[in-house]
Amino acid sequence: MKLLTKLALTLGATLAFSGCIKLKDAPTSDKIKEDNTALENMKIPNDWVFQEMDSAQVDLSWAKEWETAEIDSIIAEGYKYNADINIAASRIEQANKGLKIAKSRLLPIIGAGGTAGYNFPTQGAAPGYGMVNMSWEADLWGKLRYAKKGTETMIYSAEYAQQKLEQVLAASIAKAWYTAVFIKQQKDLVNQAIEATEKMTSLNEARFAIGAAKESDVLQMNAQEAKFREKLVELEQVEKDTKRSIELLVGRYPKGEIEVAAALPEIEMEVPENLPMSMLENRPEIMISQYSVQQAFYNKEVAKAARWPKVSINSSFGGVNSTLQGMMHLSNPIFSLGASLTTPIFSWGAIKANIAIQDENQKQAVLYYAKSYLNALSEVETSLNGIDAVEGRFEQSSIALQNLERTYELSELQYKIGNENMFTLLQKQLQLLNEGTNQLNLKYQKISQRINLYLALGGDYVDVSAS
């Protein structure tokens, strides 16, 4: 009885001691940046767009001005049926099951067994036994708890990876959607040019019939109309391919028949001068890099804990009897409680080498964090510069288009009364068509650059670690 008491006290003391070991905290984002040599040369200008401010103070509706109910519906369909998104969701489920395994290692493992039989020579039951066993590894040095925390970071990384895929998918769908709209409007411009060319062809034929125009004028106008129709066929092919890409992104059969809007929307809201730094730091890539640093930290602590003794508590309870019925009544019970201790003495440097490997992994993760941070800053700068450039080009293109429209109208009038030759008129018609296409492209680029900025800022941020 005294022995059982001592063992019980030992078990209680082990449980209490293992629960009192305080785990080290993984490095935070501020700590990672503070100790990161790769960021020492980075000096963010004081007047840069990002400032330390509350994100609740900033209206972010401008970031998705390109969003419409139609696009939202297609994106939602993509979230449901896109293979990459479903693969990412499966990885999250795998990580959650891994966490369940890690948690189970902190708890006792319970098993049961027994034997029973019949002895034919004596025509009686053979002796049998039944046992319930329990084994529990005391987490004295935090190895199992560090492993559990490392698994938790894998879950967060998997969730941010899915979030990143969703953002890229949404942006890809939106860009392809507006590309299809852009091509549709290009076709409208070419059709307008064809209509104008048909009218001029009819006029030339009438003038040729009375000897006021040469046959070459009629042939030249017919050739121009054929070139416009060739361009129209090319645009229809590109439009079909673009629609197929949207259908593939949402898991549909690629027929190229998805309906899109009739015209590109106007982007009118301006980008705020200042934005909260937290928007940039909550980008999925940066959060994934941060959790990679933390996972490497936990892995290193697990490697360090391998230097210390491993203590396990073992217990069994059961009974032995010549008959199965007697055994079930525990007429001859057996109970045991014990502990085992194993400690490494000579590992020939393997434990030390593993700690060094995990330390290098953490250094690499810190550098990857710095790389993702610098890439994020670069993408934002590139997107903002792209928005400014497109805005300036669009303004000048509008002036040029207005002048070319008036110039073509005047040339057309002059040609009808015989004061302008046909080649000058065709040249001005082509200039007008090219500039109209250019302005449509710039209008599309304004939307595309806004989508790029949406991605650069991290898209729709959701704090997965809080959820």
VOGU-3710 file (C-alpha; in Angstrom, 3 decimals, decimal comma):
1> mklltklalt> 0,000/0,000/0,000  2,880/2,316/0,818  4,369/1,592/-2,580  1,118/2,502/-4,323  0,977/5,736/-2,348  4,527/6,636/-3,352  3,800/5,884/-6,998  0,621/7,947/-6,892  2,510/10,850/-5,345  5,192/10,516/-7,994
11> lgatlafsgc> 2,573/10,568/-10,746  0,913/13,653/-9,233  4,220/15,443/-8,864  5,135/14,627/-12,470  1,815/15,976/-13,728  2,198/19,156/-11,696  5,799/19,687/-12,789  5,080/19,135/-16,464  2,246/21,653/-16,318  4,394/24,295/-14,641
21> iklkdaptsd> 7,073/24,449/-17,347  6,518/27,781/-19,121  6,949/27,616/-22,870  8,910/30,269/-24,720  6,927/32,599/-26,975  7,564/32,478/-30,705  8,894/35,713/-32,254  6,261/38,283/-33,229  6,307/40,250/-36,482  7,919/43,224/-34,699
31> kikedntale> 10,628/40,980/-33,266  11,240/39,350/-36,649  11,674/42,755/-38,296  13,859/44,018/-35,453  16,312/41,113/-35,705  16,226/40,806/-39,495  19,490/41,799/-41,156  17,810/41,649/-44,582  15,618/44,621/-43,583  18,370/46,797/-42,089
41> nmkipndwvf> 18,946/48,607/-45,378  15,241/49,307/-45,920  14,222/52,834/-45,002  10,572/53,644/-45,671  10,092/57,352/-46,519  8,155/59,357/-43,951  5,709/60,568/-46,595  5,042/57,110/-48,014  1,489/55,899/-48,493  1,521/53,562/-45,458
51> qemdsaqvdl> 1,328/55,043/-41,971  0,743/53,723/-38,465  -2,988/54,341/-38,213  -6,236/52,605/-37,370  -7,632/50,764/-40,406  -11,152/51,535/-39,131  -10,502/55,181/-39,997  -10,023/54,446/-43,700  -12,804/53,904/-46,233  -11,672/50,956/-48,343
61> swakewetae> -14,589/50,934/-50,797  -12,296/52,361/-53,498  -10,196/49,166/-53,426  -12,963/47,153/-55,094  -14,745/49,777/-57,161  -14,400/47,320/-60,029  -16,600/44,810/-58,211  -20,129/44,164/-59,480  -22,905/41,749/-58,537  -22,232/39,753/-61,722
71> idsiiaegyk> -18,533/39,359/-60,949  -19,282/38,479/-57,318  -21,572/35,699/-58,512  -18,891/34,260/-60,830  -16,227/34,529/-58,104  -18,502/32,732/-55,623  -18,945/29,965/-58,197  -15,167/29,759/-58,542  -14,706/29,476/-54,772  -17,073/26,511/-54,804
81> ynadiniaas> -15,861/24,578/-57,844  -12,262/25,646/-58,584  -9,931/22,663/-58,093  -7,074/24,671/-56,547  -9,394/26,149/-53,913  -10,734/22,703/-53,033  -7,190/21,334/-52,785  -6,289/24,168/-50,396  -9,374/23,389/-48,283  -8,295/19,736/-48,157
91> rieqankglk> -4,854/20,792/-46,917  -6,463/22,787/-44,125  -8,440/19,707/-43,134  -5,229/17,678/-43,153  -3,541/20,244/-40,908  -6,481/20,129/-38,480  -6,206/16,344/-38,276  -2,490/16,763/-37,643  -3,307/19,065/-34,732  -5,632/16,404/-33,334
101> iaksrllpii> -2,751/13,914/-33,446  -0,430/16,404/-31,721  -3,000/16,998/-28,966  -3,471/13,245/-28,458  0,229/12,867/-27,619  -0,304/15,049/-24,559  -2,876/12,581/-23,173  -2,555/9,016/-21,838  -2,810/6,162/-24,322  -5,227/3,495/-23,091
111> gaggtagynf> -5,453/-0,020/-24,466  -7,004/-3,351/-23,548  -6,319/-7,006/-24,220  -7,089/-10,489/-23,008  -7,107/-14,183/-23,764  -9,601/-17,006/-23,219  -9,800/-20,578/-24,460  -11,025/-24,151/-24,020  -8,884/-27,126/-23,066  -10,156/-30,176/-25,006
121> ptqgaapgyg> -8,197/-32,931/-23,158  -9,557/-31,838/-19,786  -12,822/-30,639/-21,290  -12,649/-27,427/-19,333  -11,913/-23,765/-19,783  -8,283/-22,747/-20,116  -6,963/-20,006/-17,831  -7,654/-16,561/-19,230  -6,864/-12,974/-18,401  -8,056/-9,478/-19,257
131> mvnmsweadl> -6,011/-6,281/-18,900  -6,458/-2,526/-19,359  -3,177/-0,689/-19,956  -2,349/3,007/-19,735  0,832/4,732/-20,877  1,536/8,447/-20,657  4,649/10,432/-21,569  5,156/13,317/-19,144  5,906/16,464/-21,152  8,521/17,700/-18,670
141> wgklryakkg> 10,475/19,821/-21,138  7,642/21,061/-23,370  8,573/18,937/-26,390  5,031/17,765/-27,054  3,494/21,179/-26,425  6,002/22,850/-28,737  5,136/20,248/-31,388  1,436/21,052/-30,901  2,081/24,782/-31,350  4,103/24,058/-34,471
151> tetmiysaey> 1,142/22,148/-35,902  -1,143/25,104/-35,103  1,083/27,394/-37,179  0,744/24,936/-40,076  -3,031/25,329/-39,876  -2,782/29,130/-39,968  -0,359/28,955/-42,904  -2,710/26,614/-44,792  -5,654/28,960/-44,171  -3,700/31,996/-45,390
161> aqqkleqvla> -2,552/29,989/-48,413  -6,202/29,305/-49,229  -6,999/32,981/-48,735  -4,220/33,923/-51,150  -5,519/31,452/-53,726  -9,004/32,916/-53,363  -7,660/36,433/-53,898  -5,688/35,405/-56,976  -8,718/33,530/-58,309  -10,986/36,546/-57,750
171> asiakawyta> -8,475/38,837/-59,470  -7,985/36,411/-62,371  -11,734/36,100/-62,908  -12,213/39,870/-62,737  -9,348/40,557/-65,182  -10,567/37,929/-67,634  -14,121/39,269/-67,302  -13,080/42,828/-68,096  -10,800/41,611/-70,893  -13,847/40,016/-72,499
181> vfikqqkdlv> -15,792/43,268/-72,053  -12,868/45,232/-73,532  -12,790/42,942/-76,589  -16,557/43,228/-76,933  -16,274/47,019/-77,079  -13,378/46,722/-79,526  -15,674/44,726/-81,789  -18,225/47,544/-81,554  -15,572/50,033/-82,716  -14,580/47,800/-85,648
191> nqaieatekm> -18,234/47,346/-86,607  -18,659/51,117/-86,596  -15,607/51,414/-88,854  -17,070/48,751/-91,174  -20,374/50,661/-91,383  -18,538/53,872/-92,220  -16,428/52,069/-94,813  -19,536/50,514/-96,418  -21,057/53,977/-96,805  -17,869/55,297/-98,376
201> tslnearfai> -17,756/52,249/-100,664  -21,292/52,977/-101,875  -20,341/56,606/-102,428  -17,231/55,614/-104,399  -19,199/53,202/-106,553  -21,727/55,924/-107,361  -18,946/58,392/-108,194  -17,141/55,795/-110,284  -20,340/55,163/-112,279  -20,441/58,808/-113,361
211> gaakesdvlq> -16,682/59,048/-113,864  -15,999/61,185/-110,788  -13,821/58,526/-109,090  -11,238/55,987/-110,147  -11,644/52,239/-109,967  -8,647/52,084/-107,644  -10,596/54,170/-105,109  -13,388/51,590/-105,072  -10,901/48,695/-104,782  -8,976/50,422/-102,009
221> mnaqeakfre> -12,127/50,998/-99,968  -13,197/47,372/-100,496  -9,766/46,215/-99,309  -10,054/48,398/-96,207  -13,456/46,907/-95,391  -12,009/43,384/-95,774  -9,180/44,234/-93,359  -11,697/45,478/-90,801  -13,691/42,261/-91,162  -10,504/40,223/-90,717
231> klveleqvek> -9,836/42,135/-87,488  -13,377/41,371/-86,359  -12,832/37,617/-86,844  -9,600/37,832/-84,847  -11,349/39,655/-81,993  -14,146/37,090/-81,923  -11,577/34,313/-81,527  -9,809/36,148/-78,678  -13,161/36,890/-77,024  -14,118/33,205/-77,182
241> dtkrsiellv> -10,766/32,123/-75,707  -11,043/34,677/-72,905  -14,533/33,469/-71,997  -13,262/29,899/-71,993  -10,589/30,890/-69,466  -13,289/32,268/-67,147  -15,326/29,074/-67,467  -12,270/26,967/-66,648  -11,556/29,056/-63,536  -15,043/28,366/-62,191
251> grypkgeiev> -15,033/24,682/-63,116  -17,408/24,853/-66,091  -17,044/23,147/-69,444  -15,110/25,644/-71,628  -17,668/26,518/-74,301  -16,817/30,221/-74,428  -20,466/31,195/-73,995  -20,455/33,003/-70,639  -22,224/36,372/-70,794  -20,325/39,519/-69,818
261> aaalpeieme> -21,231/43,175/-69,372  -21,770/45,458/-72,363  -19,274/48,148/-71,378  -16,350/48,813/-69,060  -17,285/50,717/-65,879  -15,860/54,105/-64,982  -13,262/54,116/-62,195  -13,744/57,431/-60,434  -12,775/56,992/-56,761  -9,265/58,133/-55,880
271> vpenlpmsml> -6,752/56,107/-53,885  -6,317/57,641/-50,385  -3,057/59,430/-49,705  -2,419/57,405/-46,537  -3,222/53,798/-45,702  -2,748/51,767/-42,500  0,474/49,742/-42,396  -1,540/46,826/-40,998  -3,091/46,330/-44,468  0,301/45,484/-45,912
281> enrpeimisq> 1,416/43,366/-42,958  -1,766/41,285/-43,180  -1,045/40,129/-46,717  -1,346/36,331/-46,881  2,250/35,907/-48,102  3,626/37,915/-45,182  1,447/36,075/-42,668  2,520/32,714/-44,134  6,168/33,789/-43,830  5,598/34,908/-40,244
291> ysvqqafynk> 4,043/31,568/-39,306  6,920/29,782/-41,044  9,318/31,604/-38,708  7,228/30,583/-35,712  7,011/26,969/-36,876  10,800/26,870/-37,309  11,143/28,284/-33,776  8,916/25,544/-32,317  10,770/22,855/-34,282  14,042/24,099/-32,801
301> evakaarwpk> 12,604/23,923/-29,284  11,440/20,353/-29,945  14,981/19,498/-31,052  16,407/21,080/-27,890  14,027/19,095/-25,678  15,413/15,857/-27,136  18,545/16,409/-25,000  16,669/15,734/-21,755  15,324/12,515/-20,178  12,021/11,087/-21,340
311> vsinssfggv> 9,725/10,073/-18,490  6,729/7,792/-19,019  4,095/6,595/-16,555  2,716/3,082/-17,123  -0,208/1,379/-15,428  -2,233/-1,783/-15,939  -5,294/-3,310/-14,317  -7,029/-6,623/-14,958  -7,766/-10,088/-13,725  -6,795/-13,766/-14,181
321> nstlqgmmhl> -9,128/-16,737/-13,707  -9,657/-20,272/-14,948  -13,070/-19,281/-16,299  -14,095/-16,301/-18,360  -17,042/-15,553/-16,053  -14,812/-15,491/-12,979  -12,345/-13,224/-14,684  -15,112/-10,709/-15,494  -15,969/-10,567/-11,764  -12,316/-9,676/-10,986
331> snpifslgas> -12,009/-12,511/-8,494  -8,226/-12,428/-8,967  -7,361/-8,795/-9,807  -3,946/-7,534/-10,930  -2,864/-3,889/-10,653  0,471/-2,309/-11,492  1,787/1,245/-11,623  5,277/2,220/-12,663  7,468/4,729/-14,402  10,272/4,580/-16,943
341> lttpifswga> 13,069/7,020/-17,681  15,274/7,039/-20,742  17,907/9,631/-21,483  20,381/10,045/-24,345  24,021/9,605/-23,345  25,957/9,173/-26,578  24,183/10,179/-29,814  27,453/10,918/-31,614  26,454/14,528/-32,214  23,084/13,726/-33,832
351> ikaniaiqde> 21,009/15,772/-31,351  23,376/18,730/-31,536  23,392/18,579/-35,337  19,589/18,476/-35,441  19,412/21,575/-33,228  21,828/23,337/-35,597  19,725/22,290/-38,608  16,553/23,658/-37,020  18,383/26,869/-36,121  19,415/27,333/-39,762
361> nqkqavlyya> 15,828/26,630/-40,838  14,678/29,453/-38,576  17,301/31,819/-40,035  16,118/30,946/-43,540  12,481/31,518/-42,540  13,396/34,957/-41,168  15,085/35,842/-44,460  12,073/34,606/-46,434  9,918/36,865/-44,258  12,119/39,830/-45,189
371> ksylnalsev> 11,902/38,863/-48,854  8,093/38,660/-48,775  7,952/42,022/-46,960  10,155/43,731/-49,555  8,203/42,117/-52,403  4,982/43,453/-50,900  6,389/46,988/-50,743  7,597/46,678/-54,336  4,214/45,457/-55,599  2,394/48,331/-53,912
381> etslngidav> 4,839/50,883/-55,337  4,504/49,325/-58,807  0,694/49,315/-58,619  0,499/52,925/-57,425  2,906/54,012/-60,153  0,864/52,077/-62,722  -2,343/53,786/-61,599  -0,744/57,252/-61,863  0,702/56,484/-65,314  -2,583/55,150/-66,718
391> egrfeqssia> -4,512/58,140/-65,360  -2,098/60,532/-67,095  -2,194/58,593/-70,369  -5,997/58,370/-70,297  -6,310/62,122/-69,903  -4,085/62,796/-72,924  -5,767/60,049/-74,964  -9,163/61,669/-74,347  -7,867/64,941/-75,796  -6,363/63,139/-78,798
401> lqnlertyel> -9,557/61,143/-79,443  -11,721/64,243/-79,324  -9,485/65,998/-81,883  -9,290/62,939/-84,157  -13,078/62,547/-84,184  -13,480/66,151/-85,308  -10,665/65,779/-87,851  -12,293/62,706/-89,399  -15,675/64,441/-89,603  -14,102/67,364/-91,467
411> selqykigne> -12,123/65,080/-93,807  -15,246/63,069/-94,598  -17,107/66,238/-95,573  -14,182/67,412/-97,679  -13,962/64,041/-99,435  -17,653/64,082/-100,299  -17,300/67,382/-102,086  -14,041/66,332/-103,774  -11,583/68,456/-101,752  -9,936/65,505/-99,947
421> nmftllqkql> -8,395/62,404/-101,467  -9,420/58,946/-100,373  -6,032/57,916/-98,942  -6,018/60,851/-96,507  -9,525/59,922/-95,417  -8,563/56,266/-94,881  -5,498/57,305/-92,900  -7,587/59,467/-90,586  -10,159/56,704/-90,217  -7,417/54,305/-89,103
431> qllnegtnql> -6,016/56,897/-86,707  -9,448/57,357/-85,176  -9,969/53,593/-84,818  -6,510/53,087/-83,289  -6,985/55,877/-80,778  -10,459/54,622/-79,872  -8,967/51,178/-79,256  -6,131/52,752/-77,275  -8,552/54,614/-75,039  -10,562/51,450/-74,469
441> nlkyqkisqr> -7,329/49,685/-73,539  -6,428/52,470/-71,094  -9,878/52,246/-69,575  -9,302/48,517/-69,128  -5,820/49,217/-67,712  -7,331/51,546/-65,102  -9,481/48,653/-63,881  -6,625/46,147/-64,140  -4,232/48,355/-62,168  -6,865/48,837/-59,470
451> inlylalggd> -7,220/45,037/-59,242  -3,416/44,756/-58,985  -3,428/47,235/-56,109  -6,214/45,266/-54,431  -3,972/42,195/-54,557  -0,852/44,107/-53,489  -2,655/45,385/-50,392  -3,668/41,859/-49,420  -7,234/41,793/-50,716  -10,048/41,049/-48,284
461> yvdvsas> -8,121/40,471/-45,083  -9,557/37,983/-42,604  -7,639/37,221/-39,393  -7,666/33,426/-39,561  -5,688/33,042/-36,326  -8,440/34,859/-34,444  -11,126/32,685/-36,014
//
